[in-house]
Amino acid sequence: MISARMTNAAVYFRAHDDLREALEAFRLERGVTLSAAVVELLALGLEAHSDGPSVSDLQRQVLQLQAELAKRDADVATARGELQHLRLGYHALEEHLKRADVGTCPTCRAPTSGYEFVVTRRCSACNGALSGAPPARDSAALWLIAGIAVALLAYAAVQQ
């Protein structure tokens, strides 16, 4: 900061009392002469002045990053909304599966829901394993269950 080569050239200037008091306080804080304090402050001021363009570059980068962050925040909000929509659809399909009587348990012959065949793969009455396609009472129910199963699997894949 302070040049190692000092010349004998002197610079004089007039200062208001408050500036003189601030210089004196700075000098005492640093433990240097008044001339050394003025030279140090001038060097700091000139350095800050020459760094001005880099400061404006940094400010421009901050604004750019803030804009990118705002866009990402908006993208996250959109994704959260889409996820909420998927959750609602999933829960509606899950409830429909629970209410859909699609067949009977091969072990105990109790009526079984689509949920038992697609999700738990266990009979709620006897806890017997349910494998393969349910013995459907009609083919439309079987196609409905197959479609719901695909939707549930797609939702599960999105969650991972």
C-alpha positions as a Markdown table, in Angstrom:
| # | Residue | x | y | z |
|---|---|---|---|---|
| 1 | Met | 0.0 | 0.0 | 0.0 |
| 2 | Ile | 2.5 | 2.6 | 1.1 |
| 3 | Ser | 5.3 | 2.9 | -1.5 |
| 4 | Ala | 8.7 | 1.7 | -0.3 |
| 5 | Arg | 10.3 | 4.6 | -2.3 |
| 6 | Met | 9.4 | 7.9 | -0.7 |
| 7 | Thr | 10.4 | 11.0 | -2.4 |
| 8 | Asn | 11.0 | 14.4 | -0.9 |
| 9 | Ala | 8.0 | 15.9 | -2.8 |
| 10 | Ala | 5.4 | 17.4 | -0.4 |
| 11 | Val | 1.7 | 17.9 | -1.0 |
| 12 | Tyr | -0.1 | 20.5 | 1.1 |
| 13 | Phe | -3.8 | 20.9 | 1.5 |
| 14 | Arg | -6.3 | 22.7 | 3.8 |
| 15 | Ala | -8.6 | 20.5 | 5.8 |
| 16 | His | -11.7 | 21.3 | 7.9 |
| 17 | Asp | -11.4 | 20.7 | 11.6 |
| 18 | Asp | -13.6 | 17.5 | 11.5 |
| 19 | Leu | -11.3 | 16.0 | 8.7 |
| 20 | Arg | -8.2 | 17.0 | 10.7 |
| 21 | Glu | -9.7 | 15.3 | 13.9 |
| 22 | Ala | -10.5 | 12.1 | 11.8 |
| 23 | Leu | -7.0 | 12.1 | 10.5 |
| 24 | Glu | -5.6 | 12.5 | 14.0 |
| 25 | Ala | -7.7 | 9.6 | 15.3 |
| 26 | Phe | -6.6 | 7.4 | 12.4 |
| 27 | Arg | -3.0 | 8.3 | 13.0 |
| 28 | Leu | -3.3 | 7.5 | 16.7 |
| 29 | Glu | -5.1 | 4.3 | 16.0 |
| 30 | Arg | -2.3 | 3.2 | 13.7 |
| 31 | Gly | 0.6 | 4.6 | 15.7 |
| 32 | Val | 2.1 | 6.5 | 12.8 |
| 33 | Thr | 2.9 | 10.1 | 11.9 |
| 34 | Leu | 0.2 | 12.3 | 10.4 |
| 35 | Ser | 2.0 | 12.3 | 7.0 |
| 36 | Ala | 2.1 | 8.4 | 7.0 |
| 37 | Ala | -1.6 | 8.3 | 7.9 |
| 38 | Val | -2.5 | 10.7 | 5.0 |
| 39 | Val | -0.3 | 8.6 | 2.6 |
| 40 | Glu | -2.0 | 5.4 | 3.7 |
| 41 | Leu | -5.5 | 6.8 | 3.4 |
| 42 | Leu | -4.7 | 8.2 | 0.0 |
| 43 | Ala | -3.3 | 4.9 | -1.1 |
| 44 | Leu | -6.4 | 3.1 | 0.1 |
| 45 | Gly | -8.7 | 5.7 | -1.6 |
| 46 | Leu | -6.8 | 5.3 | -4.9 |
| 47 | Glu | -7.0 | 1.6 | -4.7 |
| 48 | Ala | -10.7 | 1.7 | -4.0 |
| 49 | His | -11.2 | 4.0 | -6.9 |
| 50 | Ser | -9.3 | 1.8 | -9.3 |
| 51 | Asp | -11.3 | -1.2 | -8.0 |
| 52 | Gly | -14.5 | 0.6 | -8.9 |
| 53 | Pro | -15.2 | -1.2 | -12.2 |
| 54 | Ser | -14.7 | -4.6 | -10.5 |
| 55 | Val | -17.2 | -3.6 | -7.8 |
| 56 | Ser | -19.7 | -2.7 | -10.5 |
| 57 | Asp | -19.0 | -6.1 | -12.2 |
| 58 | Leu | -19.7 | -7.9 | -8.9 |
| 59 | Gln | -22.9 | -5.9 | -8.5 |
| 60 | Arg | -24.0 | -6.9 | -12.0 |
| 61 | Gln | -23.2 | -10.5 | -11.2 |
| 62 | Val | -25.2 | -10.3 | -8.0 |
| 63 | Leu | -28.2 | -9.0 | -9.9 |
| 64 | Gln | -27.9 | -11.7 | -12.5 |
| 65 | Leu | -27.6 | -14.4 | -9.8 |
| 66 | Gln | -30.7 | -13.0 | -8.0 |
| 67 | Ala | -32.7 | -13.2 | -11.3 |
| 68 | Glu | -31.6 | -16.8 | -11.8 |
| 69 | Leu | -32.5 | -17.6 | -8.2 |
| 70 | Ala | -35.9 | -16.0 | -8.7 |
| 71 | Lys | -36.5 | -18.1 | -11.8 |
| 72 | Arg | -35.4 | -21.3 | -9.9 |
| 73 | Asp | -37.8 | -20.4 | -7.1 |
| 74 | Ala | -40.6 | -20.1 | -9.6 |
| 75 | Asp | -39.6 | -23.4 | -11.1 |
| 76 | Val | -39.7 | -25.1 | -7.7 |
| 77 | Ala | -43.1 | -23.5 | -6.9 |
| 78 | Thr | -44.4 | -24.9 | -10.3 |
| 79 | Ala | -43.0 | -28.3 | -9.5 |
| 80 | Arg | -44.5 | -28.3 | -6.1 |
| 81 | Gly | -47.9 | -27.5 | -7.6 |
| 82 | Glu | -47.5 | -30.3 | -10.1 |
| 83 | Leu | -46.5 | -32.7 | -7.4 |
| 84 | Gln | -49.5 | -31.7 | -5.3 |
| 85 | His | -51.7 | -32.4 | -8.3 |
| 86 | Leu | -50.1 | -35.8 | -8.8 |
| 87 | Arg | -50.7 | -36.6 | -5.1 |
| 88 | Leu | -54.3 | -35.7 | -5.3 |
| 89 | Gly | -54.7 | -37.9 | -8.4 |
| 90 | Tyr | -52.9 | -40.7 | -6.7 |
| 91 | His | -55.1 | -40.5 | -3.6 |
| 92 | Ala | -58.2 | -40.4 | -5.7 |
| 93 | Leu | -57.0 | -43.5 | -7.7 |
| 94 | Glu | -56.1 | -45.2 | -4.4 |
| 95 | Glu | -59.5 | -44.6 | -3.0 |
| 96 | His | -61.2 | -45.8 | -6.2 |
| 97 | Leu | -59.1 | -49.0 | -6.0 |
| 98 | Lys | -60.1 | -49.5 | -2.4 |
| 99 | Arg | -63.8 | -49.3 | -3.3 |
| 100 | Ala | -63.5 | -51.4 | -6.5 |
| 101 | Asp | -64.6 | -55.0 | -5.8 |
| 102 | Val | -62.7 | -56.8 | -8.5 |
| 103 | Gly | -62.8 | -60.4 | -7.6 |
| 104 | Thr | -62.3 | -63.0 | -4.8 |
| 105 | Cys | -59.4 | -64.2 | -2.9 |
| 106 | Pro | -58.2 | -67.6 | -4.2 |
| 107 | Thr | -57.6 | -68.8 | -0.7 |
| 108 | Cys | -60.7 | -67.8 | 1.4 |
| 109 | Arg | -63.0 | -66.6 | -1.4 |
| 110 | Ala | -63.6 | -63.3 | 0.3 |
| 111 | Pro | -64.3 | -60.3 | -2.0 |
| 112 | Thr | -61.1 | -58.4 | -2.8 |
| 113 | Ser | -60.6 | -54.8 | -3.8 |
| 114 | Gly | -58.4 | -53.5 | -6.6 |
| 115 | Tyr | -56.2 | -52.0 | -3.9 |
| 116 | Glu | -55.5 | -55.4 | -2.4 |
| 117 | Phe | -54.6 | -56.8 | -5.8 |
| 118 | Val | -52.5 | -53.9 | -7.1 |
| 119 | Val | -50.9 | -52.4 | -3.9 |
| 120 | Thr | -50.8 | -54.7 | -0.9 |
| 121 | Arg | -51.0 | -57.9 | -2.9 |
| 122 | Arg | -52.5 | -59.5 | 0.2 |
| 123 | Cys | -56.1 | -60.4 | 1.1 |
| 124 | Ser | -57.4 | -58.2 | 3.9 |
| 125 | Ala | -59.6 | -61.1 | 5.2 |
| 126 | Cys | -57.0 | -64.0 | 5.5 |
| 127 | Asn | -53.7 | -62.2 | 4.7 |
| 128 | Gly | -53.2 | -64.7 | 1.9 |
| 129 | Ala | -51.0 | -63.7 | -1.0 |
| 130 | Leu | -52.7 | -62.4 | -4.1 |
| 131 | Ser | -50.7 | -63.0 | -7.3 |
| 132 | Gly | -51.4 | -62.7 | -10.9 |
| 133 | Ala | -54.5 | -61.1 | -12.3 |
| 134 | Pro | -57.6 | -61.0 | -10.1 |
| 135 | Pro | -60.4 | -63.3 | -11.1 |
| 136 | Ala | -62.4 | -60.3 | -12.5 |
| 137 | Arg | -66.1 | -60.2 | -12.4 |
| 138 | Asp | -66.1 | -58.3 | -15.7 |
| 139 | Ser | -63.4 | -57.3 | -18.2 |
| 140 | Ala | -64.1 | -53.6 | -17.8 |
| 141 | Ala | -63.1 | -53.7 | -14.2 |
| 142 | Leu | -59.9 | -55.5 | -15.1 |
| 143 | Trp | -59.0 | -52.9 | -17.6 |
| 144 | Leu | -59.8 | -50.1 | -15.1 |
| 145 | Ile | -57.6 | -51.8 | -12.5 |
| 146 | Ala | -54.8 | -52.2 | -15.0 |
| 147 | Gly | -55.0 | -48.5 | -15.9 |
| 148 | Ile | -55.0 | -47.5 | -12.3 |
| 149 | Ala | -52.0 | -49.8 | -11.6 |
| 150 | Val | -50.0 | -48.1 | -14.3 |
| 151 | Ala | -50.9 | -44.7 | -12.9 |
| 152 | Leu | -49.9 | -45.7 | -9.4 |
| 153 | Leu | -46.6 | -47.1 | -10.7 |
| 154 | Ala | -45.9 | -43.9 | -12.6 |
| 155 | Tyr | -46.6 | -41.9 | -9.5 |
| 156 | Ala | -44.3 | -44.1 | -7.5 |
| 157 | Ala | -41.5 | -43.6 | -10.1 |
| 158 | Val | -42.0 | -39.8 | -9.9 |
| 159 | Gln | -41.6 | -39.9 | -6.1 |
| 160 | Gln | -38.2 | -41.6 | -6.4 |
